[in-house]
Amino acid sequence: MSLTLAEARARAAVLTGVSYDLDLDLTDPGRGTYGCTALVGVTTAEPATFLELKDGQDLSVTLDGEPVEHAYDGRRITLAGLPVGVPLTLRVDVRVPYVSDGDGMHLMTDAADGETYASAYLSLDVAQRVFPCFDQVDLKGPLTLAVTADPRWTVIANGRVLSSPQERAAGRWRFATTPPVCPSLFVVCAGPWHSVTWEHAGLPFGWHARASLAADLDRDAPELMATTNACFDHYAELFDEPYAFDSYDQLFGPGHNWGAMETPGCVTYRDEYLPRGRTSDVARAGRATTIAHEMAHMWFGNLVTMRWWEDTWLNESFADYMGYRVAADGAGFADTLVGHEGRRKPGAYTADERRSSHPVAPLPEDVPDVDAAFANFDAISYSKGNSLLRQLVTWLGDEDFLAGVNAHLTTHRFGNATLDDLVGALDDASPRDVRAWAEAWLRTTGFDTLRVIRGEDDVPVLERVGSRPHRVSVVALDGPAIVGRAMVDVDDEPVRLSDWAGLAVVPNAGGESFARLALDPLSAAVVAEHLSALEDPLLRTVLWAHAFDRVHTRDLGVVGYVDLVRRHLPAETNAALVGGVVGRTLGPVLALRTPAEHAGTVRATVAGACAVGLLGSPAEGVGLALTQGLAATSSDPALLEGWLTTGATEAGLTLDPALRWSVVARLAELGQLDEAAIEAERVADGTFAGDLGAARALAARPTAEAKAQAWARMTEPDVGNRVFEACADGLWSTEEPSLVRPYVDAYLAEAPGIAGRRGQGFSLVVGRAFPSVALTSTQRSALASTLASGSVPTVLARLWNDTLDDLG
């Protein structure tokens, strides 16, 4: 059982003065465990309390050298007989297991050079998998760390390094004590990292990656440094409170379950953010938004922390909003909102119509424990929350918004805060009724519809179906030309656009609000005819997202949608939008709305559209996006084999490792590459990414033996999270759904047990690996019955229920 709200409230009421002084021994990873000595400072008003620690071995707890009365069940150290009202320093000595699932001290050996890396990835209540602690967000305290490691290793953590060069050469690392932080913000990363360091704003900065990725880090280092500096300086302009920590390292780490984690002093990222060979413009922009997102957390989450998980939005919605904003305004990455509107926001609309939908800011009692909180790290808290904040800034004005935010940060620095605290600060800074806005938007589920109607005079009229205030831009179209643009408030009364009689109109043209669109027939016809010719890429993105939504609601059939792809994808000039359309089509449209017998037609249409687009000699970024789409869908083995042989496409685009493995996987799926050929590619690659590429390709082969082997590997007791993902990607990849139907049954039967054994993070991996093939009616019934039994762990049950809703 995870920590409950009641337990957290009760413990926080009696504990004060929390601090941690940790000493970790990482010198012998081959043992499977590492040594941890924790000095836990605390003052308690009651003689009994508990620390969390997962699966510790050889545990001892002492106070002033004497054993402390305690019981340990593998998850909690229950303490009794403690002195009351005086500062205590409890000493806990224990050995803690390394993990392979990204939740805890993740251990990885790099296939490229045999080097080993130990990285502590935390989130929510994962700190207890690394050291004994009071694992809740409102028990913050300073943290001091020392590490003993292989003398060849570099160790990076929350604080600035204090140990001398001589100490470090002997494998001993000491770090400065942090300001008060909650346990989930602890980080330590140890290994032979390749590093690029510099000083900025009087602080040490650094980027770090595995030694085998040194060339890729050096390639991108100038941009990574410039982006970091620009975002840091822009936040210094926006926020009154200075950055609160003593260093700013960033590290690409193997095995990360999240995209990144905002641990202060050392932000960690999935090392997929450092591509081998080539970093596309789309990847660069996406990475910049993530850098800005994690940096925003230094204020929202780290400086000021939520009190309990009902206010996840105070962390994630703000960071998501600021990430897109600061990457554009501070670091100069234009059109970042195309990524949000085209790739992420459509999923938030879908999520907000499921049974699992929740307010962006739920009530505390609606998040009864940490497992429930984990399930709320979803499209509602991120993408919808981001969208609502964008609407708030549009409605409120930037000056008042920042004034309220700065007052909030200053009032609660190094402490914990709630929704009411922030809304109160914003309300004080603005003449508008922010409290009413928050009740209408943040405390409710669902979304409104902005509808275009027109009367006999042919004047377009905007009306709201719903109850929330909207301030949005509206454009008027004469064919593909934008001939008018205005910002309007849409509330109870319809809005007549008298100057635009006879013209097509699109509300929410800049994506300022979170609302479904319903266009009148004239506007819909103009959009369908001229979509790819519209000059504004953000407007095109909003309209593609409208098409995605119409397919989701079955207002637009797959045939009609695929016709839009056929006509407009080849002419699209924004690479991020190309990738978004291809991804959405091959994802939800194919998996959830396309009958199995028509799946081949959808793939063929995407392949044809990408091929036609490439004939037009597009810009490099668009050409890469179209090539990636063609590589994933082409049924022309000769074309793909030619790319592998020459290492480039006919247009001269070099196959970077990721693109090459995509081609290999598609050829394997088509039955054109056998095990020996895939193994030759793996050996030639020689990296961990190559191992994963080979695992995916082997699983993609259209044979019963290949599918059986993939499933067997996925169900190994200690399979790593990345290997599970790669095998699942290949397993469900097939031109013949009947080949994998037995493994759909096996997945539904065995996944709950896997998730139950491996915990929250791996449950997320398992849930995201849901079969991407059409389920039979029997399988849908089995899914529903299993969920109804109550035997599915919380995190997996949430993902499965969401899938069941989407299938409906």
N, C-alpha and C positions, 0 to 999 in steps of 0.2 A: 504494500500500500504506500502511495506517495503521501507527502506531508499535506495535511488538511488545513483549511483556513482556520478552523477552530484551534488546532494545535499551534499554528504559527502565531495567532493572536495571543494565546495563553503564554507561550514561551517569550514572546517579545515583551509582555507585561512584567516579567520578573527578571529578565537579564539586561544588564548594562555593561558598559566598559569592555566590549568584546575586542580581542586582538589575536593575531596569529603570528607565530614565529616558527617557520618551517625549515627543516633541514632534510633534503632529499639525497639519497644515494642511488645514482643511476649507473654505477660502474659495471654491473654484470647483468645486462638485459637478457642473457641466455637463461637465467634462472626463472624467467617468466614473471618475476615480481621485483619491486624496488623497495628500498628502505625509506621509511618516513618517520621522523621524529617531529612531533608538533607540540609546541608550547602554546596552549590556548588560554588567553587571559579572559577573565569574566568576573563580574560581580552578580550574585544571584540573591533574590529575595526569598527563595525557597530552597530547601535542602536537596530537592530532587529535580533533575532535568535530563536532557538527553542530547548527545551528539550524533550526527549521521556519519556513517562510514560503510561503504559497500565492500563486502567480501574480504575484509582484512584478515591477515594471518599473523600468528605469533603476537597477539595484542597484549599490551600492558598499559595500565593507567595509574599514574602516581601523582601525589600532591606533596610537595616538600620531601620527596624521597620515600614516602610511604604509600602503599597500595591504596587505591580508592575503591570503595564498594561499587561494583558495577555488574551489569549483565550485558551480554552481546549476542545478538541474533543474526549477525551477518549483514544487518542494515543499520541498526541503531545501537549505540552504546548508552544504556540507561544508567545514569549516575544517581547515587543516593548518599545521604549523610554528609553533604557538603556544608562547610561553614557559610553562614548567611550574612549578607550585608558587608562583606569585606572583599577587597580584590584578591582573586585567586589566580594561580597559574598552574593549570593542569598539564601534565606531561603525558603524551600518548606516543608510545613506540609501537610500530606495526610494519608489516610488509604488505604492499598493495599490488594487486595484479595489473600487469599491462593488458591492453585490450587491442582488438583488431577491428573494432566496429565504430571507431571515431567518438565514442562516449567515454572519456577518461584519458588515461595516459596511453595514447595510441602509439604502438610500436610498428615500425615499417623498415624492411630491408630493401634497398633500392636494387632492382635487377640490373641496372646499368653498370654499377660499380661495386656492389656488395656492401655499401655503406648503410649503417643503421641510424634511424632517427627516432627519438622519443619526444612526443608533443602532447601536452595536456590541453585537450579541447573541452571546454566547459559550456554549459548553458543551463538554464533553469536550475534543476537540482542535481546536476552532474558533478559538482564539486566534491560531493561525498565519495565519488569513485576515485578521487585523487588524494584527498587528505581528510582527516576528521574535522568536522566543522558544524556550526549551527547553520544549516543550509537553507537560509531564507533571505529574501531581499532586504528586509527591514532590520536585520541585525548586521549593520555595517561596522567595520573596524579596520584599523591599519594592519598591513600585512608585510612581514619581513621574510626574506627567503635567502637560503644558502643551498648550494647544490655541489655535490661531488660527482664528477663525470669523467669519462675517457679524456685524458689530457689533449687528445687531438680534436676534441669537440669544442664548439662554441655554444654557450648557453645564453638564451635571451629570455627575459621575463618582464614583469610589470615595471620594475624600478630600474634606475640607472645603475650600472655596474660599479661596485666599490672595491672589489678585490684588485690587488696589484697584478701587474703582468707576470710576476714570478708565481703568484698563487694560481693564476689562470693556467700557466704552463704546467702546473702540477695537477690540474683538473679541479681546482677549488674556485667556486664562483660565489660571491656575496653581492647582494643587491640592496639598494636603498629602500627604506620603509615607505610604503605608499600612504597617501591620504586614506581616510576611511572608505572602504569598498565592501560590497557584499561578496560572499564566497564565489559566486558564479563568475566573477570578473577576474579570478586568478588565471595566470598563464605561465607556463614555462615550456620552452622548446629547445631541445638539446640535440646536437649532431654536427657533422662537418659542413655547416652551412657555407654557401658562397654569399658574400655580403658586399653591399655598396652603401657606404656611410657618408654623411655630410653634416654640417651644422646649419641650422636655420632658426631665426628668431631667438638666438641664444640657447638653443636646445640641440642635443644630439638626435639625428634622424638616421634611419637605415631601412634598406630593403634587403630581404634575405630569401634564399631558395636553396633547394638541394644542390649538392656539388655537381650532379649530372646535368643540372639546368643552368649552369654558370653562363654559357654562351647566350642563352635566351634572356637571362636577367640582364646581362651586359647590353644586349641589343635594345631592350626596352627601358633601361635605367634612366637615360636622359628624360624620357617622357614621364616615367613614374615619379622621378624627383620633381619635375616641373609641376605635375598635377598635384602632388602632395603639398608643395609649397603654396601653389595658387589657392587651393582649397583652404589650407590653414590660414592664409592671410585674409581670405574672404570671410571666414568665420570670425576672425578678429575684428572685422568691420561690422558684422551683423550683431555680434553678441558683446555685451558689456563685460561679462565675466571672462577672465583670461583662461586659457587652457590650464588645467589644474594639476597636471602631472609633470614629471621631470625629464621625460624622453618620449620619442615617438618612433618606434620601430614598426615595420610591417613585414609579414612573413608569409610566403607561399608554402603551405604545409600539406603533406600527403594525408589522405584519409578523412578529410574534413566532411562532416555530415551537412553542415550549413554552407551557404555561399561564403560567409565570412563571420567572424566574431569580434566584437568591439572591445576586447580586453584592453584596458588602458595601459599605455606604455609599449604594448606589443600587440597590434591588431593582426589576427591570423586570417588567411584566405585559403580557399581550395586552390591547390596548385594548378588546376585547370585554367585559372585566370592568367597563367603565364604559358601561353601556347608555344609549342615547339615549331620552329621554322618560320612562322609568319603570325603576326597579330593583325587581324583585319580591322578596318575602320569601325565596324560594328562592335567587335570585341573590345576595341580601345574605348569606345564611348560607354559601353556597358561596364567596363572595369572602372572607368572614371566615376560613374554614378555610384558604384559600390564603394570606392575609396571615400567619396564625399559622404555617403550614407554612414559608413563606420565612423568617420570623423565626427559627424553630427552627434553620435552616441556619447562622445566625450562630455557633452553637456546634457543631452537627453538620455539618461540611463546611468551614466557614470558619476557626473557631478551631482545631478538630482536623480534619484532613483524612485521608482514606484514603491508603494507600500505593500501591495499585493498584486496578483497577476490580473485582476480585472482591469488594471490600467496599463496593460501591455501596449496599448496604442500610444501612451506617452513616450514610449521608446520607439516602437517600430513605425508607427504612422508618421511621426515627426522625422525620423531618420530617412524614411522612404521619400517623403516630400522634399526634405532638404537635399537629399542625394541628387535628385534630378535637377533641382534648382541651382545648386552650387556647382555641379559639374558643368552646367551651361554658363551661368553668370560669372563664376569665379575661374574655372579652368578652361573655358572657351570651347566646350564641346557642343556644337549647335545641334538642334533637333533631338535632344535627349528625350523629349516627351513623346517622340514617335515610338520609342521602345516601351514606354509606359502604356500609352494608349493602344498600341497594336499587339503587344505581347502579354501584358500583365493585367490591365484593367478588364479585358473581356472575361478573364477567369474570375474576377471579383463579382461581376454581374451574375455569372453562373452560381458562384458560391452563395450569393445573397438570396437565391431562390430555393436552396436546399433546406431540408429539415434542420440541419446543423447550423444554419445561419444564426448569428448572434449580433447584438449591437456592437459597434466599434468600441464603445465603452460600456461593457455590461456592469451589473451590480456585483459587489463582492460575493454575495451568496450564490451567484450564478457561476462562480468559478470555485467549486468547493475543495479542490485539491490540485496538486501540481500537474498530475496527468491531464486533468481537464484543461488546465492552463496551456499545456504543451499543444493540445489540439487547436487552441485559438491562435497559434502562430501560423496564420493562414492568409488567404487572399483578402479576407475581411480586415484583419489587423494591418496588413501591409498596403495592398493596392487600393482597397476601398478607403481605408483611413487616409492614405496619401491624397486620394481624390477629394475627400471631404475637407482636408486642410487647404487644398488648393481653392476649393469653393469658398472656404472661410476667408482666405486672404483676398480673393476677388470681391467678396461681399463686404468685408470689413475695411479693406485698404491696408497696404503694406506697412505704413507708418504706425498705425495703431496696433497692428498685429505684432510687430517687433517690440513695440513699447511694452505690451503686456507680457510677451515672452521673456524679455529681459528682466522685468520686475519679478516674475516667477523664479527665474534661475537665481537671482541674487537672494531672494528671500529664503530659498530652500537649499542653498549650496551645501554639498556634502551630507544632505539629509534625504528624507523620503517625502514624497508628495502624492497628491491624488488629482483626479479630474477636477474636483471642486476648487482646488487650489489654483490650477491653471485658468479655469474658466473665470474665476473671480478676478484674477489679474488682468485678463483680457477685457472683462466687463468694465473694470475700473479705468482702462486705457481708452475706451471707445464710447461714443454716445449711443451706439447700437445695443440692442438687448442680446448680448452674447449668451446669457443663460438660457433664454428661450431658443436661440439657435442650437445650442448644444442639446437641449431636450429633444428638439425636432430631428436632428441629424445623428447625434452620437448615441442616444439612448434607445433608438428604434432600429428595427431591421427593415430590409427591403429598400425600394427606390421608386421614384416617381417616373412618369412618362411625359416627355415634352412632345406634343403633337402639333403637326401642321395641318390646318384645315383651310378651306377657302370657300367663300360664298359665290353668289351669282356675279358679283362685281370683280371676281378673280383676284381679290386682295387676299394675300396669305395672312392667316391669323395663328398666333401661338397660344396654345392652351396647356395648362398643367393638369395632368391626371395624378392626383396625390395631394400632399399637404405641406410640402417643404418650400421655403423660399429659394429661388434660383436667380443668380446673376450670371448670364452667359452671353457670349458673342453669337451673332447670327450673320450669315452671309447670304447674299442674293447672287444667283447664277443666271447668266444668259448664255446658254450652252456651256462650254468649258470656262468661260470668262467670269471671274469674280467682279461684279459690278457694284457691289455695296457691302458694307460691313458695319455692324452696330453692336453696342453692348446694351442689353436690355434686362430688366427685372421681370421675371415671370412669377406671379403669385396667384391670388384667388381669381383675379379678373383676366380674361383673354387679352392678348396684346395684338392690335391690328398694325400691320406693316404696310400702311397705305401707299407709301412711295414705291413699293415693289410689286404693284399689281402686274399679274401675268408672268412674273419671274419665279423660278425655282428658289426655294430657301432651305437652308440647313441650320437648325439651332444647335447650340452647344458646339459650334464649329471648331473651337479651340480646346474642347474637352474640359472646360472650366468646371463643370458640375458632374455629378454622378446620377445619370438619368438615362432611361431608355428613350430612343428616338422612334417616332412614328411619322413618316413623311407622307404627304398627300401624293396622289397618283402623278401629278405633273412633276413634282420635285423628284420623286422616285425614278421616273422615266429619264429625266435629265442626268441624274447620278448614274444610273445604269449605262447610259450611252457614253458619258464623258469622264468616268471615274479617273482613268489613268492620265487624262489630259489636264486635270485641275492643277493649277500651279503650286498651291500650298501643300507641302507634304504632310503637315499635321491634319489638315482638312481631309486629305485622302485617307489618312490613318483612321480618323474618326469614322469615316464612311465604310471602310473595310471592317472596322469593329462592329458597325451597324449590321453589315452583312453576316458576320459571324453570329451575332445575336439573333438574327432572323432565322438562321439555320438551327440554332439551339432551340428556339421556340417553335420550330417547324412552320413558321410563316413563309420561309423560303425553302423549297425542296433542294436536295443535294444536286439534282440535275441543273436547276437554275443557278445555284451557287457555283458549280463547276464551270458553267458557261461564263460567269464573271471572271473566274480564274483564267480561262482560256483566252478571253478577249483582252483583259487588262493587265495580267501579270507580266507578259512580255514587254510591255511599254513602261513599266514602273522604273523610276530613276532613283529611288531611295533604297539603299541596301538593307537597312534595318526593316523597312516595310516588306521588301521581298522575302526576307527571312521569316518575318512574322506571318505572312500569308501562307508560305510553304509549311511552316511549323504548325499552324492552326489547321490547315487542310489535312496534313498527314497525321495530326494528333486527334483532337476531339471530333472533327467532322468525319474522319475516316473511321475512328474507333466507335463513336457513339451514335452517328446518324447515317452511316452507310451500310446497307445490307451487304452481307458477305459476298453475294454474287456480283455486286457492283464495285467491289474494292479495287479490282484491277483497272476498271475504267477511270476511277479517281486518280490512281497512281499514274496511269498513262497520260491523263490530261495534264497533270503537274509536270511530268517529264516533257511533254510536247510544248507546254508553255515556256518552260525553262530553255528548251532547245531553240525555240523561235526567238526568245529574248536574246540569247547569245549570238544569234545571227546579226543582230543590230549593232555589234561592236560597242557594248555598253562600257561605262566607266569601270575602273578596276574593281571597286568594292561591289558594285552591282553584279559584275561578271562573276566574281567569286561566289556571291550569294546564289546566283542562278546555277552555277556549276555545282554547288553543294546540293541544291535541289535536284538537279539532274542525276548526280551520283547516287542519291538515295532512292531514285524511282525508275531509272532507265531499265528497259528490258532488252537492251542491245549489248550482248556480251562482247561483240567485236569492238564496239566503241570503248567500253570500259577496259577491256584487256589492252587496247592500244594505249590508253592513258598509263596503265601500269608499266607497260614495256618502255615507253619513252620518258615516263616521269613527268609528263605535262599533257595538257589538253591540246586540241587542234588550234586553239586560239593562243597557245603559248603560255597558259597559266600553269605554273609549276605546282605539282602536287606536294603540299606540305604534309607532315606525318598524319595529321588528323584527317585531311581530305583523302590521303592514300588509304587509310584504314576504312574510311567510309566506302570507297570503291571496292576494297577487298570484301567488306561485309556484304555489299550488294551482289557481287559476283558469287559469293558463297551462298547467298539466299537463292540465287538463280540456278544453283547446282553446278557452277562452272569452276569452282575451286575445291579441291579435296584437302584432307587433313595435312598431307605432305606439303602442298603449296602454301597453306596458311602457316605451317610451322616454319617454312623458309622465310616468309615475311616477318614472322616474330623474331627469328634469329637475326635477320638483317637489321631489324629495328633495335633490338637489344636494350630496351628500356621497360620500365614498369608500365608506361602507357602502351607500349607494344604488346606486353602481356595481356592487358585488358582488351586491346583491339583484337588480338587473336582469340581470346575467350568469347568475345561477341561473335566473331566470324564463324568459329567452330559451332557455336550454338545455332547460328542462322542457317546452316546447311539443311536442305529439305529432305532429311532422312530420319526414319524412326530412331536409328542408333544415335544420331547427333543430338536429337531432342532428349533422349534418355540420358546421355552423358551430361548435357547441360543441367538437367534437373538434378541429377546426382551431385554435381558439383555445388549447385545452389543450396542443397540441403546438408552439406557437410557441417558438422557441429561448430567449427570455428572459422567458417568462410568469412573472408573480409568483406566489408561493405562495398568496396569498389568492384570486387570480383562478382559479387551477387548482382549488382546493377548491370555489369557488362553481360553476364550470362542471360539475365532476363531480357535485355534489349535484343539479343540474338534469338532467344527461345521463341518469343512471340512473333518474330519477324518471319513471315512465311507467305508464299503465294497460295498455299493450300491450308485453310483453317482446320480441316479435319485432322491434320497431322499433329496439331498441338492440343486438340480438345481433351485428350486424357490428362494432360498436364494442367489444364484449367481445373479439372476435377481435383488433381493432386494439390494444386496451389490452394484451392478453397478449403481442403481438408487439413493441410499441414501448416499453412501460414500462421494461424493463431498460436500454435505451439512454438514456432520459431520466434515470433514476436515476444511471446511470454518469457522465453529464455534469455533473449538478447537485449531487451529493454527499449526505452523510448526512441533513441536515435535509429536503431536498427528496425524498429517498427515502422518508422517513417520510410526507410528504404524498402521494406517489404510491401508496404501499402502503395508506394509509387510504382512498384513493379507489377501492378495489377494487369492481367492479360489485356493486351491491346487488340484482341480479336473479338468478333461478335460472339456473345454468349448465347447458348441455346436456352429455350424456355426452362428446361430442367435445371440448367446451371444457374439461371437467375433465381429460381425457386430455392436451390441449395444455398445460394448466397444469403437470401432473405432468412431462411430457416436457421442458418448458422448464427447470423446476427441476433435473431430473436432468442436464441438459446442463452445469451449472456455470457458465452464462453470466450468471446474475442476480447483481447486486451484493449484498454481504452483508446490508445492512439490509433491502433489498427482499425478498431471498430468505427472510429470517426471517418477514416479514409474510405473504408468499405461502404459505410452508409452513404457517403457523398457519391461514390460511384454508382450505387444502386439508384439514387435519385437522378443522376445524370443519364442513366440508361432508360429511365422512365420517360 
